[in-house]
Amino acid sequence: MAGGGGGGGGPAARAVLQRCVRASLQVKPADELSEARFVQIDRGMVIYICFFKGATEDILPKMVSTLLNLRLCESDSGKMVSVLELPGSLLIIPQATLGGKAKGRGMQYHSNISKEDGLRLYSAFVALCEKELTAAAAAAGSQVTMKHGTYGNRQVLKLDTNGPYTHLMEF
Amino acid sequence: MAGGGGGGGGPAARAVLQRCVRASLQVKPADELSEARFVQIDRGMVIYICFFKGATEDILPKMVSTLLNLRLCESDSGKMVSVLELPGSLLIIPQATLGGKAKGRGMQYHSNISKEDGLRLYSAFVALCEKELTAAAAAAGSQVTMKHGTYGNRQVLKLDTNGPYTHLMEF
């Protein structure tokens, strides 16, 4: 994995990638006035993402380029292609728990970025992914979807896979 | 994270943990003679597990104890408890892709344990988890389920979460 830009020699960002044939995520819980709202994608990739202290926007272009160009998806003919080449849909899920370290029986999140900086980086990450995926889909003449979770919300997720093919990437 | 016993200073094992309210995994694909077979759990935890070169059975007792005693689950009253305390069900999924490293746009798995050694460790890991969970459930007078995937198979997974609450642990 690439060397990190985070403090203390650790990574600046951590991502877990899973393939899906369908995924849905609650982006707004139900309240007295309205039902819960969900976003959904079909075939493509789910990216769970967490930023650490010391992460800056500088890392985003390389990070997005790496994640979206890795050959982790399977084409109809069984060839390994990237989500951009497929082209597949993308669901991005902010997942601060990925930054946890065990201390005794509990988890601590002391290395995680602050909420304000995390939201800023997360939003920029989502915008960059959207730009890349939209361009790839337009070039391929395909329709794909990019959806994302809400920073700070509980991420109620349903995932349907043909093999999650889970990968870890650090930057 | 705990210091690893693997070769080259890396970890000996990597686990990704997710909470679920239901999860089902195909353990045998359909063939001409029979339909696909699935295992299913309700509320509990999914453990994706990967062993690296140099991993030995010595690491398993501490690893299982750590994973099953971490307070990653939510009780009915909203308190954080371990899967043993809940007690919840457990789905263990062998996931060799977790050992991947990006090389250019492809993934390489050179640090992964051999298939034979991996199967042996995976089987011992599953047996230890089953022993701990069964003892905890008996002590609590509860019924819980432990299921696991088949080493070497494609892990067709459906995951239904109330927040995946994804954590990474290395040993």
Interface residues (C-beta under 8 A of the other chain):
Chain A: M1 A2 R14 V16 Y48 T66 N69 L70 R71 L72 M80 S82 I93 Q95 T97 L98 G100 K101 A102 R105 G106 M107 R154 Q155 V156 L157 K158 L159 D160 T161 N162 G163 P164 Y165 T166 H167 L168 M169
Chain B: M1 A2 R14 V16 Y48 T66 N69 L70 R71 L72 M80 S82 I93 Q95 T97 L98 G100 K101 A102 R105 G106 M107 R154 Q155 V156 L157 K158 L159 D160 T161 N162 G163 P164 Y165 T166 H167 L168 M169
